[in-house]
Amino acid sequence: MKLSRICAALVLLSPLAHAASLDLNLTQSMPNIEKLYLDLHQTPELSYHEKQTGQKLAKELKKLGFTVTDNVGGYGVVGLYKNGEGPTIMIRTDTDGLPIVEQTGKPYASKVTVKNDSGATVGVMHGCGHDIHMSSFIGTAEQLISHKDQWQGTLMMVAQPAEEVGGGAKAMLKEGLFSQYPTPDHVIALHVSASVPAGKVSMKNEYTMASVDSVDITVKGKGGHGAYPHTTIDPVVIASRIVLALQTITSRELSPLEPSVITVGSIHGGSKHNVISDEVKLQLTLRSYNPEVRLQQIAAIKRISKGIALSAGLDESLIPEVYVHEDESIPSTYNNPAQTNVVRNAISSALGEENVLDADAVMAGEDFGLYGRTEHHVPITLFWLGGVEPNQYNDAIKSGSTLPSLHSSKFAPDYKKALPTGITAMSNAAVALFNQ
């Protein structure tokens, strides 16, 4: 570890007083930021297809004076602004939309439809708030350049594609994000929340989002006539036993103090009522925080699948195939405690302590966690930006009703309140890190 990074870490560990917050002039800039938001919302692009989105963000950064490189790791964008000697602070946004038909009823709702990579026609929507992320990202860059007398160092703005499929961060890092460009001393990001009212943020030290793995299990058998099951080895029965046995991994093999989720999301096999098939396919999602738990999950899935198949009379050549989609796997997001305390302190000064909430860890995943898992050991922090219209939030609390979640066709963040909050929070967090 570099001496400068060690020294920075020691400074981060020292007690912090509330620093003075930036005097942001958002009244003048918000009309253009809202215009950008509406444009991005109405023109979403799927993962690996964010060409126009990347070009729009590159254009905005160039206007602000950044040195911009586009098409990094796909349609990723890197903007650098050097403002004297000092640390490098990386601010990251994600850019891709989701294959969802928007049903919010908003006058600015996305009407985009495209053919996906499989040839199917799908709607496209920013159902995870990446349009909020990108608009806050540009608004933050604008404010930091306007207040460059308040900080010194290199501001590194990274617009990352393909977050929804877990590929974008990997691709950008593979293309040298931390070697061809300045290695950041701190990396920060925000994510809109569907359970926090707009005007507030929330965050958590240490593990805040889970690792994600997609796993396929192909269960083999010996098919035949449904009237003569004794002449077959039924893969449907084997698959059913595997589904039930997998639940014992979390309940009986892992420590109850270690969060773990193993969900079988899909099971397909057979073609007709009276035909015992030769094969059944299972699709799983795995979630955990601890990397060792992830390895235990995968090892146990392979062992249990093999054991049940052998117990059913199949030989070694027909044991289930367990395939982990390593290209889509992402690690858990671990918020560096010392850095996150600096971020929390700065945002509390800017928004008021009553508007900075404690977040719970969630089992959703984010490939942002990869930026903290490289050989450089860069500290990272992701905080949640409230997106729910406050009256809607209060009504839901009173009635006990459920709010539209992220990835819902009805998710519609209160952008007029969320955007200035996100820009204020991120700008102050960045300056606080620059000035450590």
N, C-alpha and C positions, 0 to 999 in steps of 0.2 A: 504494500500500500504506500502511495506517495506520502512524503512528509507533510505536504500542504493539505492532503486529505485527512491525515491524522490530526493535524492542528485544527482543521475546520470542525472535525468531529468533537474535539475537546471543548471548543467554544460552544458548540450546540448543546453540550451537556450542562453548561453553566446556567444558573437561574436567570430568568429573563423578566425584565420589567416591561410593561406595555409601552411599545414604541408609538410615536405619533403617526397617525394614518395619513395617507396621501389625500390631498385636496383635489379630488377628481371633478372635472367639469363634464358631467355626463349629459346634461340637458342639451348641449349643442351636438353631441355625437350620437345620441340614441336614435334619432330618426334614420340615419344611414345604417346603423347596426340592425334596427328592426327591419329595414328594407332588405338587408342581406339575409336575415333570418327567413323572411317570407319567401325570398327567391330560393334559398337552399331547401326549405320545406317543400316547395312545389316542384323541385327538380331532383329528387333523390335518385341515387344510383346504387346498384347492388355491389356487393363485395367483389373486388378485382375488376370493377368496371367504372371506377370513380374518376374517369378522365376529366369530364367537365368540372366536377367539383374541385379537383386538384388545381385546375387552371384558374378557377375563380379565387381560391385562397392564395395561390402564387401571385396573382395580379394585385390582390389587396396588400400583401406583404411588400411587394416591390414598390407600391405607391408610398409606403411608409419608410422606405429607404433601406430595406433589408437586402442582403445578398442572397438570392434565392436559387435553389437547385430543385428541379421537379423530376418526376418519374423515378423516384428513389424507392426501391422495393415494390415496384408496381407504379401506382399513381400517387406515391407519397411525396411530400413537399418538406424541404428543410430551409428555413430562413434564419440567417445569422445577422446580428447587429452588434458590432463591437463598440463599446462605449468606455474606453480606457482600460486600465488594468484591474483585474478582479476576477471573481469566480464566474463559471459558466452555469447559467440556470436554463434548464430545458423545460418548456411548457408544451404539453402534448394534447392534441385533440384527435378524435377518430372521425372518419368521414363517410362511412358506408351506411346505406339504408337497408331495410329488411323487405322480404317478399310478402308484404301484407297489403290488402286493400283497405285504405283508410276509411273509417266510418265515424269520424268525429262530428261531421256535419258543419265543420268550420268553412267559411267562405273561401279560405285559402288552402283547403285540403288538397293533398296530392291526388292527381288524377292519372299519374304515370302508370303505364303498363308496358312490360317488356317481355321478351322471350328469355327465360333463364338458360343456364348452360345445358340443361337437359332438353331444351326445346319447348318447354311448357310456357304458356302465357300467364304471367303473374302481375299483380299490382305491386307497386313499390311505395314504401312509406318510411319516414324517419320515426319509427315506432320506439326507438330507444333513446331519443333525444340528442342524436349526434348533430342535428341542426342547431340546437341550443349550445352544444359544446363548441362548434365551429364559430358561431357568432360571438360567443364570449371570448374565444381565442383571439379573434381579430380585434375585438374591442379592447382586450387586455394589451395586445401589442401596441395599439394606438395610444393608450394611456401611458404605457411605459416609455414610449418614445417622447410623448409630450412632457413627461416628468423625468427626463434622463439626467437632470441635475441632481436627482435624489438617489442615484445608484451608479455604480461603476462595475464593469465586467462585460461579459458577452451574453446576450440574450439569444437563445436558440429556440425557435418556434418550429415544432414538428407536427405536421398534419399526416396522420397515419391511416392508410387504407385497411380494409379487410379485417377489422376488429371482430366482426360478428362471426367469422369463421376461424378465428384464432391464428390467422396467417400473416397479418400485416406487420406486427412488431418483429416477428422472426425474419421476415423478408428485409425489413429496413436494417436490422442489426447485421444480417448476413451481408448486406451491401456496404457495410462499413460505417453505420451511423455513429458509432463510438470510436472509430479509428480514422475515417476519412474526414471527419468533422471534429471540432473540439469535444473531448470527453467531458460530459457535464459533471459538475460537482453536486448538483441537486436536480431531481426530476419531479415535477408536480403536474397534476391533472385534476379535473373535476368531472363528475358524472351526475347528470340530472337524476333526481329522485322522484318516484311516483308515490311516496309515502311521507314526504316532508313538505310543509307549506312553503310556497314561494315567499322569498324575503328572508329565509333562514338557510343555514347550511348545517351539515352534521358530519362528524368524522370520528374515527376510532384509531387508536394506536395499535400496532402489531397487525395480526391477521385481520383483514377486512373483507376480502373476497376469496373464493375457493379456487382450488385447482380444478380443471375440467378435462376429462378424458372420454372419448367416444370409443366403445368397444363392440365388436361384432363377434358373435358366437355362432358357428355353423355346426349344428347337431346332426350327425349322420345316423342312419338306421338301415334296416333291411325291409323294404316295402312289400306290399302284397294286398290281398283281398281283405276287406274289413270283416268279412264273415269268418275268416280263418286267422285270427290274430296270433295263434300259437305257432304259425309258420313264419312269423315276422319278428323283427325287433323294432318296436314302434318308436320313432324319434319324437312324436308328439308327447308321449308319456315321459321319455327321457328329458325333453326340454322342460316339461312341467315340473319335474323333480328338481331340475337345475334352478329354475326360477325361484322355487321355494327355498332351496338350500342356500342360494346366494344371500338371502336376507340374514342368515346366521353369521355372515362375515362381520357385519356391523354389531350385531347383538351379542355374539359369543366369542369372536376372535380378536376384536379390537378393544382397547381400553375404553370404558364408558366416558372417559374424560377427553377422548379424541373424537371430534366431529367427523362423521362419515356418512355419505349417502351413496347407495347403489340402487339405481332405478332401471328396471327393464321397461323401456319405452315402446318396444315394438316386438311382436312375435308373429312370424309368418310361416305357414307350412301346410302342405296338402292341397288337393285340388277338387275333391269330390267326397260325398258322404261316405261311400263304401270303399274308399281306397286308402290304404295306409301308405304314406309317402316314404321316400328315401331320405328326406332332409327337412329340417326346420331351422329357420334363421331367427336369431335374437339380436336386438340392438339395445345397448346399455349406455347410460351416462353415469360416470363416477365423479364424486365431489369429495374433497377433503381440504384441510389446511396444511397439515404436516406432510412434507415430501415422503417421509418414511411410511406413513399410513397409505399413501397412494401406491407405493410399491407392494405393501402387504395386500391391498385390495386386489391388484392385478395377479399376484402370485396365488392368492386363494381362489380366485375365479378359475384360473387354469387348473389348479389341483382338484377342485370340486367337480368341474365339468368332466375332467378325465375320469375321476373316481366313479361318478355316477354312470358314465358310459360303460366302463369296464364291468361294473356291478350288474349291468343289464345284459351282459353277454357279448358285447362288441369286442373285437380284437383291437390291438394297438393301431392297426392301419385305419380304423374308423373312429378314433377318439375325436372329440369336438375340436374344431379349429377356433382358436381365440386370437382375434386380431385387434390390436390396439392402434388406433389412428394417431400415431406419434406426430404426424405433420399438423394435426389439429389440436394436440394437447397443449394446454397452457398451465403454468404454475399458479399457485395462490398469490394474491397480492398482499404483501407485507409492508405496512406503513412503518417506516423507520421512526421509532418513538421520539428520538431527540429532534429530528427534523419536523415531525408532525406537531410537536409542541410549539416550535417556532411558528409554523403555519397557523396553528390554532390561535396563538397569542396575537399574531398580526391581524387575523380576520376578526377576532373579538374586539380589537381596538377600533377597527373600521366599521363593523356592523353593530357592535354592542354585544356583551356577553350573553344576553338573553336570546340572541339570534344564532348562537353557535351551540348546537345540540350534540349530545353523545350518541353515536351511531352503534347499532348492533352489527356484528359480523353477519354476512349473508352467504348463502351457498351458490349464488350466481358467480360467474367467472368473468374475467377481463384480462386480455393479454398485456395490459399495462404492467402487470406483475413481472414480465420478462425483463423490463429495463432495470430491475433491481437484482437480477440473477446472473448478470454477466461477470466476467473475470475482474471488472473494474469495481464491483461492489458499491455501485452508486446508490445512495439513499433515495427512496421514492416516497411520495405521499399522494394519495388520491382521496379527495373529499367529495361529499354528496352535496349537490345544489338543489334546494327545494324547488319543486316544479308544480305543486298542486295549488290551484287558486284558493286563497285562504278561506273564503266563505264555503266553498265546496268541501274543503278539508274539515272545517268545523261542523258542517252538516253531517258529514260521514261519521265523525266521532260521536256526535249526539245520537244518530240513528243506528249506529253499528253496521252501516252498510260498507261494502267493499269498493274501494276506488279502482279505476282502471289501472292496471299494472303496466310496467315497461313491457314492450312487445305486444301490447294490446292494440287492436284496430281502433280503439276509442281513446287512446292516450293522447291528451292535448295539453301540454304544459302551459302555464300562465307566463308566456314569454315576456310580456311587458314588465312584469315584476322580477322574473327570474334572471333576465339578461343583465340589468344593472347590478343586481346582487352578485352574479357570477363574476362580472368584470371587476367590481370593487374588491371582492374577496381574492381573486387571483392576482390582481395587480399589487395589492398590499402584501400578499404572501411572497410574491417574487422579490419585491423590494426588501422585505425583511431578510430573506435568504441572501440577497446580494450584500447586505450590510452587516452580516455576521463577522 
